[in-house]
């Protein structure tokens, strides 16, 4: 009877230590704080809509940045929160055939604050989905060399708030390091601008332009997991014994 009691206590010990229900110990290589860096590429898309219709343009760009966050792993399930700041250089240019109007959008960086949910497979591979808030400073420019009253050009720069969604995976390598790959789609929403120039029918010419900006990026990176070296091993539960 004493041996049976000791075996039961040994089987439940990891569960009591990490706070999970019986049979599902919490903690693991992906639990706790982490930081990392990544690089890759993507494509920006801008649609400019005016009184005469809309024009869309795309441009590819390079991205590099850093991320940090916190995970809570329990068994094979994981939830967490992550923030990032990345350089992303892209600009789009489009024009109106025959009228001279030109539209230009550019951005140099973006940031996000996202939640993560995932599942750990084969003890060392994390598959995750992510989504949350994103923001960036985008510069818009409208120009027309044939505008009434002479060539016209105006630009405006605003920080835009939007949303992002994506996913990826991480593969634990050794010590505290993991290899990572992910992809994000970011929609920065719409904003409108009014432009006044020249003279039309005795008054200024007014043009209203609505800009819709979005982009996607794919990256590879390297993650440092602060608690990976102290994560508990997955317990091997003792088989049940019956007393004859």
C-alpha positions as CSV (number, residue, x, y, z in Angstrom):
1,X,0.0,0.0,0.0
2,X,2.9,2.4,0.7
3,X,4.4,1.7,-2.7
4,X,1.0,2.3,-4.4
5,X,0.7,5.7,-2.5
6,X,4.2,6.7,-3.5
7,X,3.5,5.9,-7.2
8,X,0.3,8.0,-7.2
9,X,2.1,10.9,-5.6
10,X,4.9,10.7,-8.2
11,X,2.4,10.7,-11.0
12,X,0.6,13.7,-9.7
13,X,3.7,15.7,-8.7
14,X,4.3,17.5,-12.1
15,X,0.7,18.5,-12.3
16,X,0.7,20.1,-8.8
17,X,4.0,21.8,-9.6
18,X,2.8,23.5,-12.9
19,X,-0.8,24.0,-12.0
20,X,-2.5,21.9,-14.7
21,X,-5.3,19.4,-14.2
22,X,-4.4,15.7,-13.8
23,X,-2.8,14.4,-16.9
24,X,-2.2,17.9,-18.4
25,X,0.9,19.5,-17.0
26,X,1.3,23.2,-17.7
27,X,4.6,24.8,-18.8
28,X,7.0,23.8,-21.6
29,X,9.7,25.1,-23.9
30,X,7.4,27.8,-25.3
31,X,6.1,29.1,-22.0
32,X,7.2,32.5,-20.7
33,X,9.0,35.5,-22.2
34,X,10.6,35.5,-25.6
35,X,12.3,38.0,-28.1
36,X,13.3,37.6,-31.7
37,X,14.2,39.2,-35.0
38,X,13.0,38.4,-38.5
39,X,13.4,39.5,-42.1
40,X,11.5,39.0,-45.3
41,X,9.4,40.7,-47.9
42,X,5.9,41.7,-48.9
43,X,3.7,43.8,-51.1
44,X,1.7,47.0,-50.5
45,X,-1.6,47.8,-52.2
46,X,-3.3,51.2,-52.4
47,X,-6.6,52.1,-54.0
48,X,-7.3,55.8,-54.6
49,X,-10.9,56.7,-55.2
50,X,-12.0,60.1,-56.5
51,X,-15.0,61.7,-58.2
52,X,-14.2,60.0,-61.5
53,X,-13.6,56.5,-60.2
54,X,-10.7,54.5,-58.5
55,X,-7.2,53.4,-59.4
56,X,-5.2,50.7,-57.6
57,X,-1.5,50.0,-57.5
58,X,0.9,47.5,-55.9
59,X,4.6,47.6,-54.9
60,X,6.9,45.1,-53.3
61,X,9.1,45.9,-50.4
62,X,11.7,44.5,-47.9
63,X,11.0,44.1,-44.2
64,X,13.1,43.6,-41.1
65,X,12.1,43.9,-37.5
66,X,11.9,42.7,-33.9
67,X,9.2,41.1,-31.8
68,X,8.7,40.1,-28.2
69,X,5.9,38.5,-26.2
70,X,4.7,36.1,-23.6
71,X,3.3,32.6,-24.0
72,X,1.3,30.3,-21.6
73,X,1.6,26.7,-22.6
74,X,-0.5,24.0,-21.0
75,X,-0.2,20.5,-22.5
76,X,-0.2,20.9,-26.3
77,X,-2.3,24.2,-26.2
78,X,-0.8,27.7,-26.1
79,X,-2.1,31.2,-25.8
80,X,0.0,34.4,-25.7
81,X,0.4,38.0,-26.7
82,X,3.0,39.6,-29.0
83,X,4.1,43.0,-30.1
84,X,6.4,43.9,-33.0
85,X,8.1,46.9,-34.7
86,X,9.3,46.4,-38.3
87,X,10.8,48.4,-41.1
88,X,8.8,48.0,-44.3
89,X,9.7,50.1,-47.3
90,X,7.1,50.3,-50.1
91,X,5.5,52.9,-52.2
92,X,2.8,52.8,-54.9
93,X,2.3,55.1,-57.9
94,X,-0.7,55.3,-60.1
95,X,-2.1,57.8,-62.6
96,X,-5.1,58.8,-64.6
97,X,-4.6,58.2,-68.3
98,X,-5.2,61.3,-70.3
99,X,-5.9,63.6,-67.4
100,X,-2.5,63.9,-65.7
101,X,-3.7,63.2,-62.2
102,X,-1.2,61.0,-60.2
103,X,-1.5,59.3,-56.8
104,X,1.4,58.3,-54.6
105,X,1.5,56.4,-51.3
106,X,4.5,55.3,-49.3
107,X,5.3,53.8,-45.9
108,X,8.5,53.0,-44.0
109,X,7.4,51.1,-40.9
110,X,4.6,49.3,-39.2
111,X,3.9,47.9,-35.7
112,X,1.3,45.5,-34.2
113,X,-0.1,44.2,-31.0
114,X,-1.5,40.7,-31.4
115,X,-2.9,37.7,-29.6
116,X,-1.7,34.2,-30.4
117,X,-3.2,30.8,-30.1
118,X,-1.4,27.6,-31.1
119,X,-0.8,23.9,-30.7
120,X,2.5,22.2,-29.9
121,X,3.2,19.1,-32.1
122,X,5.9,16.5,-31.6
123,X,6.9,18.4,-28.4
124,X,9.0,21.0,-30.2
125,X,7.0,22.4,-33.2
126,X,4.5,25.3,-32.5
127,X,1.8,26.0,-35.0
128,X,0.0,29.3,-34.3
129,X,-2.6,31.7,-35.6
130,X,-2.4,35.4,-34.6
131,X,-4.5,38.6,-35.0
132,X,-4.9,42.0,-33.5
133,X,-4.2,45.7,-34.0
134,X,-1.7,47.2,-36.5
135,X,-0.6,50.8,-37.2
136,X,1.7,52.6,-39.5
137,X,2.5,56.1,-40.8
138,X,1.5,56.4,-44.5
139,X,2.2,59.4,-46.7
140,X,-0.3,60.2,-49.5
141,X,0.4,62.6,-52.4
142,X,-2.0,63.9,-55.1
143,X,-0.6,65.8,-58.1
144,X,-1.8,67.1,-61.4
145,X,0.6,69.0,-63.8
146,X,-2.4,70.1,-65.9
147,X,-4.5,71.5,-63.1
148,X,-6.4,74.8,-63.7
149,X,-4.1,77.6,-62.5
150,X,-0.9,75.6,-63.1
151,X,0.8,72.4,-61.8
152,X,-0.5,71.2,-58.4
153,X,1.0,68.8,-55.9
154,X,0.0,68.2,-52.2
155,X,1.0,65.5,-49.7
156,X,-0.1,64.5,-46.3
157,X,1.3,62.0,-43.7
158,X,-0.9,60.3,-41.1
159,X,-0.6,57.4,-38.6
160,X,-3.3,54.9,-39.5
161,X,-4.8,52.3,-37.2
162,X,-6.0,49.0,-38.7
163,X,-6.1,45.3,-38.1
164,X,-3.9,42.3,-38.9
165,X,-4.3,38.5,-39.1
166,X,-1.9,35.7,-39.9
167,X,-0.1,32.6,-38.8
168,X,3.1,30.6,-38.8
169,X,5.2,28.0,-37.0
170,X,8.2,27.8,-34.7
171,X,10.6,24.8,-34.4
172,X,12.7,24.5,-31.3
173,X,16.4,23.9,-32.2
174,X,18.5,23.6,-29.1
175,X,19.3,25.5,-25.9
176,X,16.9,28.5,-25.9
177,X,16.6,29.0,-29.7
178,X,13.8,28.4,-32.1
179,X,13.5,28.9,-35.9
180,X,10.4,30.8,-36.9
181,X,8.4,31.5,-40.1
182,X,5.2,33.6,-40.4
183,X,3.0,35.6,-42.6
184,X,0.7,38.6,-41.9
185,X,-2.0,40.5,-43.7
186,X,-2.5,44.1,-42.6
187,X,-5.4,46.3,-43.5
188,X,-5.0,50.0,-42.5
189,X,-8.5,51.0,-43.5
190,X,-9.6,54.1,-45.4
191,X,-9.1,57.8,-45.0
192,X,-10.1,60.7,-47.1
193,X,-8.5,64.0,-48.0
194,X,-9.8,67.2,-49.7
195,X,-7.7,69.1,-52.1
196,X,-8.4,72.7,-53.4
197,X,-6.5,74.3,-56.2
198,X,-6.9,76.6,-59.2
199,X,-10.2,78.0,-60.3
200,X,-13.3,76.2,-61.5
201,X,-16.4,78.2,-62.5
202,X,-15.3,81.2,-60.6
203,X,-14.3,79.3,-57.4
204,X,-11.6,76.9,-56.3
205,X,-11.4,73.4,-57.8
206,X,-12.2,70.8,-55.0
207,X,-11.2,67.2,-55.2
208,X,-11.9,64.5,-52.6
209,X,-9.7,61.4,-52.6
210,X,-10.2,58.3,-50.4
211,X,-7.2,56.1,-49.8
212,X,-7.4,52.4,-48.9
213,X,-4.0,50.9,-47.8
214,X,-3.2,47.3,-47.1
215,X,-0.2,45.0,-47.4
216,X,1.1,41.5,-46.6
217,X,4.5,40.3,-45.4
218,X,6.2,36.9,-45.1
219,X,9.2,36.5,-42.8
220,X,11.7,34.1,-41.3
221,X,13.2,34.7,-37.9
222,X,15.1,33.4,-34.8
223,X,13.4,33.4,-31.4
224,X,15.1,33.3,-28.0
225,X,12.9,31.6,-25.4
226,X,14.0,32.7,-21.9
227,X,12.5,29.8,-20.0
228,X,13.2,26.9,-22.5
229,X,16.2,25.7,-20.4
230,X,14.1,25.4,-17.2
231,X,11.0,23.8,-18.8
232,X,9.9,20.6,-17.2
233,X,10.1,17.4,-19.2
234,X,6.8,15.8,-20.3
235,X,6.0,13.3,-17.6
236,X,5.7,9.6,-18.3
237,X,2.9,8.4,-16.1
238,X,3.3,5.1,-14.4
239,X,0.9,2.3,-15.5
240,X,-2.0,1.5,-13.2
241,X,-1.5,-1.6,-11.0
242,X,-4.2,-3.7,-9.5
243,X,-3.8,-5.5,-6.2
244,X,-4.7,-9.2,-6.4
